[in-house]
Amino acid sequence: MKNGTKLLKPACYMGNITMAIVSTLSPILFLTFHDTYHISYSLLGALVLINFITQLSIDLIFSFFSHKFNISLTVKLMPIISILGFAIYGLTPLILPNNIFWGLCIGTVIFSASSGLGEVLLSPIIAALPADDPDREMSKLHSVFAWGVVGIAVICTLFLFTFGSENWQFLSLILSIVPLLCFIFFSVSDIPKIDTPKKASGALHLLKNKGVWLCITAIFLGGASECIMEQWASSYLENALSIPKLWGDIFGVALFAAMLGFGRTLYSKIGKNIEKVLFMCAVGTAVCYAVAALSPIPVLGLIACSLAGLTTSMLWPGTLIVASDRYPKGGVFIFAMMAAGGDLGASVGPQLVGIVTDFFSTNSSVIQYATNIGQTPDSIAMKIGMLVALLFPLISIPVYYKNMKTRADSSTK
């Protein structure tokens, strides 16, 4: 491998780990922010919404105007944007001591913009590199994200346990080391040429294809199914299932991410028949959500939350593989639209759970019911929120089935 490209894969992997930090840091700190700064669950959910709406905006901009950007320069500046966002996020208690939430929002917008760029650009970079099995290389890239979530969840949990939640802000600054390494690796690498539509009308032509919209719908539902559990598992296990935070984070959040990484790594090694895999994952995810929401046994709920990592593992990258295989001439546009669909699901899903949880936690009937059975209103409200979340994997089952049948029908012609 040439000197200009030998660090390119590690740079992409570091970029995906940075994206893992972006998606994991705030959820790990949800209860810290709630208890320390009295930020409501709806506003905490809004941080997730801001994260993915920002990424969605970047996705859409690149969908139609990627030909206006210097791709190589954008890739190399991407980690610097992350570092700036993490710095503002962590320094918020010093910069805006009377407006903590707004400081968190500003930092979130900045590092989420970088994460959006990563979603759009890292996958096509990997796809542009020579490989014996491009699908498996794509799965490997996304498995790095999942293993990154595992590492970040463990690091954050042990840090908070050792140094106390009052020192949370140092986490953001310490984790900035990852995008710094990413910047160094990209700065000495040659970025391969990536196809982009010559003008916006070229992108609009692809949007007339029903198959593209089927893939967008699939990744929307898959993104919601994955990110709801990823974002809310920590709070759900602690409040709804009364599992101590240390064990909930390690055996819930980290194990969820480990299962996510295991599923993607497994496919990168032996995977085939991606459409069938996606359908089976959708069914398995619905079962996991149902058990997590309805099981009266906390350990069984924890296991269901963890196994959801395995069942959701390929919903996002697998749909990306299907779309890129079916529309190889789509270039950056297809990757950007898939990222937009996934980010929209990742925005709507967790925020909906936050809204539902807040609503029912203050509902007089829920409060009375919780008192009667010796539980807290928050625990009942979170279980209701998880039941609402079940709708996403349930709806995804017929969508992924249609996707599977579409490939089967086309192969017989």
N, C-alpha and C positions, 0 to 999 in steps of 0.2 A: 504494500500500500504506500502511496506517495506520502512524503512528509507533510504536504498541505492538507491531507485528508485523514491521517492516522488518529488525530484527536477529534475528528468530526463526530463520530458516534458517541464517544464519551461526553462531548459537549452537548449533544442532543439528550443524552441520558441525564446530565446535570440540569438541563432545561426542564425535563419532565419531573425531576425531583423538586425543582423550584416550584413548579405547578402544584406538586403535592403539598408543599408548605402552604401555598396560597389557599388551597381547599381545606386544609386540616387545622390550621392555626386558630382561626376564630371559633370553630365548633368546640375545640378542646377547652377554650377559654370562656365558653358561654356562661357557665355557672359562676365563674370568677367575676365576670362583668355584671352578672345579675345581682350577686351578693354584695360586691364592692361598690358598684356605681348605681345600683338599682335600675338597670336597663331592662325594660320589659322583654318578654319572649318574642313579641311581634317585632320589636326593634332589633333584637338579636337575629331573628330570621331575616330582617331587612339587610343586615350585613352580608348574609349569604346571597340575597337577591341582588344587592349592589355588585357583589363580586361577579355573578354570572351575567347580569345585564350589561356590565362593562365589557365582559368577554364577548357577549353576544353582539354588542355594537361594533367591536373590532372585527368580529367574524363577518358581519354584514358589509362593513366598509371594504374589507379585502375581497368579499365575494364579487363586488362590482367594480372596484377600482384598484385591484392588485397591480394592473399594468402601469399605474402611476407611481409605484413605489420602487425604490432601489432595494431589492430583496436582500442582497448580501449585507448592505449597511444596516438594514432594519434588524436582521438576525443578530448582528454583532452588538447593536445597542440595546437589544431586548433585556439582557441581564442587568444592565445599569438602571433601567427603569424599575426593575424588581427591588434592587438595593435601596433606591430612593423611597419606594413605597414602604418597605419594611422599617426604614429609619424613622419616617414620619409616624407610622403606626406605633412603634415602640416608644418614641419620645413624646407621645400625646400627653401623658400626665404632666410633662414639663412645659410643652408648647401651649396646650389648651387645657389647663387644669379644671376650668369651669365648664368646658364643653367637650368632655371625654368622647361622647358618642360621635360628634362631628369630626373630631380628630381621627377616630377609628375609620370613619367613612372616607375621609380624604386619603388616608394611607391605603385603604382597601381599593379605592378607585385606581390608584396609581399602580399597585402591584397586580391588580386584576387586568389592567390594560396589557401589561407585559405577559401575563398568563394567556390572554386572548391571542396575542401574537404567537406564542409558543404553540397553541392548539392549531393554528392555521399553518405554521411554517415548519414545525419539527417533523410532522408526518410526511409531507412531500419531500423533505430533505432525505429522510431514510428511504423513501420510495425511489428516489433518484439514484441511490447508490447501487452498484451491481450486487446481486444476491442470487443464490440458488433457489430460494423460496421467499419471494417478497412478502407474502402473506404472513409467514412466520416471523420475519424481521419486524413487521408492523406490530404483531402481537407482543414481541419481545420489548419493543419500545414502550408500549402501554403497560407491560408488566413492571417496568422500572418505576412508573408512576405509582403503581400499587405498593411495591416494596418500599418506595419512598414514604408513602403514607404510614406504613408499619413503623419505619424508623422514626419518623417525626412524632407519631403518637407515643411511642415508648420514650423518646427523648423528652418530650414535653411533660408527660406524666411523671417521670422520675425527677425532672427539674422542679416541678411544682410541689411534689412530695418532699423533696430534699430542702429546697430553699423557700418554700411557701408561696402561695398564690399572689401575695402582695408584691412579689418581684417578677411578675409575669412579663413586664416590658423588656427584660433582658433577653428573653427567649427570641423575640423578633430580631434583635441586634445580632445575637449569636448565629441564628439561622441564615443571616445574610452572607455567611461564608460560602454557602452553596452557589448562589448566583454569581458571586465573585469568581469562583473557580470556573463556572460556565463562561463568563466573559473572557477569562484568560484563554480557555480552550478554543473558543470561537475566534478570538483575535488572531490566532496563528493558523487558522484553518482556511482552506479554499471552499467557499460555498458553491455547490453545484447549481447549474442553471435549472430553474423551475419554470414550467410552462404556465403562462397566464393568458386569459382572454385578451385579444388585441384591443377590444373596447367593450363597454358595458352591454351592448346589444348581443354580443356573443354569449354572455352569461344568461341573459333573459331568454335566449333560445332554449337553453337546457331546462329552464323552469317550466316549459310547456310539456315536459315529459312526465307522465303520471308515475313512472317508476322512480324518478327522483324524489317526488313528493311522498311516495310510500317509504322510501329510505329515511327521509327527513322525519316523518311521523314515527317510524320505528326508533330512531335514535333519540327523539324527544321523550318517548315513553321509557326507553332504556336509561337515558340520562337521569330522568326523574327517579326511577326505581333505584338506581345506584346511589345517587347523591342524597336522597332523603335519609337512607340508612347511614350513610357516611357522615352526614352533618348532625343527625339527631340521636345516633345510637348512644353516645356518652351521656347526654341528659336523660334519655329515655330509660336506660338501664339503672341510673341512679335514682331518678324520681319515681318512675312507674313500677320498676321491679325491685326497688330498695337494695340494689347491689352497690357496695361501697365504690366510690369514684376510682380509686386506684385499681381495683380488680375489674370494674366495668370498662375502664379505658384500655387496660392491657388485654383482657380476655374478650372484650366486646369490640371496641374500635380497632385495636391493633390486630386482633384475630380476624375481624372482618376484612381489613386491608391485606392480611396475609393470605386469606382465602382468595381475595381478588387477584393478588399477585400469583398465587399458585395456579388458578384457572388460566390466566393469561400465559404464564410460563409453560404450562402443560400443552396449551394449544400451539405455542411456538415450537414445541418439540415434536408433537405427534398429531397435531390438529388437521382435520379435513372435514368436508361437508359442512361448511360454516353456516349455511341456512338452517340445516337440521339442528345444529348445535344451538343456534339462537332461539329456535322454537322451544327446545327442551329447557333452556335457561329461563325463558319467560315463565313457563309452567312452574319450575322450581322456585323462582322468585316469589310468585304469588303464594305458594305454600309457606315459604319462610315468613312472609309478612303476616299471613293469617295466624301462624303459630305464635309469632312474637306478640301480636296484638291480643290474642285470646287465651293463651296458655296461663293457667293459674300458678304454674310452677316457675319461679324465677330462673332457675338453671336452664330449663327448657327454652325459655324466652331468650336467654343469653346465647344458647346454642343456635337458635333460629336466626338471631341477629348476625352471628358470626358466619353461618352457612350462606346467608344472603350475599356475602362477599364472593363465594364461589359461583352462585347462580347468576349474579349480575356481572361477573367478570368479563364476559365477551359481548354483552349487549351493546356497549359503546364502540369498542374497537372492531368487533365483528361486523357491525353495520357499516362502519367505515371501510372495512375490507370489501364488503359486498358492493358498496357504491363505487369505490375506486376501480374494482374489477369490471363492473358493468358499464362504467362511463370513463374509460381510460383517457379520453381526450379532454376531459373536464378540467384537468390540472388543479391549480390552486382553488378554482371556483368550487369544485366538488368538495374538497377538503374543508373549505370555508363554510359552505352551506351545511355540511354535516356537523361541523363544530357549532354552528349557529343553532341547529336543531337540538343538539345535545345540551348546549348551554341554556336554551330556553326551558327545556325540561328540568335542568338542574336549578333554574331560577324559580320556576313556578312551584315545583314539588315541595322543597323545603320551606318556602315562604307560606304555602298553604297549610302545612303542618303547624307552623308557628301561629298563624292566625286562628286556626281551629283550636289549638291548645289554649291560647289566651282567652278566647271566647268562652270556652267551657270551664276554664279554671275559675271564672268569676260568675258563672251561672248558678243561681240560687238552688235549683234542683240538684245540680251536680254537687254543690257544697253540702247539701243536706244528705244526699246519698253517701258521699264520702265519709261524713261524720258517723252515719249509721253503721258503716262497715269497718270503721276504724282506719281509714286511709285518708290521704290528703287530697284536696281538690286537684292539685297539680298532677298527681299520679293518675287519677281517673281521666283528666283532660288529655294527658299524653297518650293514654291507651286509645281514646277516641281519635286523636290525631293520627295514630298509627293505622287505625281502621280505615280512615279516609285515604291514607297513603296507599293502602292495598288496591285502590282503584287503578293506579298506574300500571302495575304488573298484570292485573286482570285484563285491562283493555289491551295491553301489549300482546297477549296470547293470540287473538285472531289476526293482529297486524303482522306478527312474525310468521304465523301460519300462511298468510297470503303471500308474504315475501318468499317463503319456502316453495309454495306452489308455483309462483311466478317463474322461479328458476327451473323447477321441474318441467313446467309446460314448455319453456323455451328450449330446453335440452332435447325434447322429443320432436321438435320441428326439423 
